[in-house]
Amino acid sequence: MLVCAVACADPPASPQTTDHSDHSDHSDHSNHSNHSNHSDDQDDQDDTPSEPPFTTADGQPLMAALAEPADPSLGRTPYPVPVPSWMTPPPVPPDNPLTQAGVDLGRHLFYDPLLSGADTQSCGSCHHQERSFTDRRGASTGETGKVLPRNAMPLMNLAWTAPYFWDGRAPTLEALVPIPIAHPDEMNEDMDTLIAQLQAHPDYPNRFESAFPGEGISEATISKAIAQFLRTLVSFNSRADLLDAGLADLTEQEIRGNALMVDGLPKGAPDRVQDICDACHKHSAGVIDEGSSMGLFTTSELKSNGLPLDSGDVGDSGRFVVPSIRNITVTAPYMHDGRFDDLMSVLEHYNTQMVASSELEHPLAKDGQPRTMALNADDKAAVAAMIGIFTDPHFLTNPAYSSPFSSTPTRKE
């Protein structure tokens, strides 16, 4: 994870980079990790692009173009999802291709409180764009006021990261959508009632016909539309992505955080594991040819960090779908139950507070016991600073992902 952010690009020119510029002995993520031996400026120019692939209107560099709001007037015209050249195309089910009308419909449904039993809560009530579509609360609150047992997970780069929910119980986005809508402790909506409301609505019947001609309004088309919108939520314009292309620099504190990961944890241990976070937050996931570029920063299988979670499946207690490192600085509070208010607390959990568990796996455990990472306060602050470079401010503000409603939608009784 963190290793590659420096190993795949030139570090900034400062005295502090000297000891950490050659990472080729520590990681096989890159075949161009040591630029300090280049004999002239021309070599560096060959490796570093002179200009970014894309820019914002005010000239900010981008590695992927920013998504545009879907245009429903274009009907079934394919909707393009902009991703960097190193990423595999987002997987899409053959029976639910991304279309302009479908994505637009899904965006409207996502933000419409009509999808809840009392018409007071939308998907966006617990998934806030400015927080990478997580909740502001440690544990979300359902429409009835009941506090739920788990934190709302971030919504980004979902096309590549099935299964879904903390316990991985939804294999597809289409399967995910109706679960919170119908759950009595979440949105508490009867699906037949919702379908009748949408059919009687002055606007939605035309939107559904444009997106799914001849299919009507059903649980399936509701799920397909929202799933389409969710697949468009992509985030690949962080400083880490720019750094990998030679278009950003690291601060001294970020360099220190990266160096800790390069050298391995537990700090100073003879059996330390280099880039230990990458075992679960896999940087190359989704990357073409498993290359050195910045990918999804998560695995797609259940992992364990020593915290309890009962999914209802025998043998899965304590096992989680791993959230991505991307945008993690804005997704507090952390963990499945929101127990940690800040990243320093999360790092201290992995530093000294993990407990022995049959589900705690290598590299977090050794010989059945949790490792302690031997990080001091300055070390943790440096790692937290390094994690900050994976935040994508454009994703958090892109109008294509925002509510299409200028005010609360008018209810159709």
Secondary structure, 3 states (H helix, E strand, C coil): CHHHHHHCCCCCCCHHHHHHCCCCCCCCCCCCCCCCCCCCHHHHHHHCCCCCCEECCCCCEECCCCCCCCCHHHCCCECCCCCCCCECCCCCCCCCCCEHHHHHHHHHHHCCHHHCCCCCCCHHHCCEHHHCCECCCCCCECCCCCECCCCCCCCCCHHHCCCECCCCCECCHHHHCHHHHHCCCCCCCCHHHHHHHHHHCCCHHHHHHHHCCCCCCCHHHHHHHHHHHHHCCCCCCCHHHHHHCCCCCCCHHHHHHHHHHHHCECCCCCCCECCHHHHCCCCCCCEHHHCCCCCCCCCCCEEECCCCCCCCCCCCCCEEECCCCCCHHHCCCECCCCCECCHHHHHHHHHHHCCCCCCCCCCCEECCEECCCCCCHHHHHHHHHHHHHHCCCCCCCCHHHCCCCCCCCCCCC
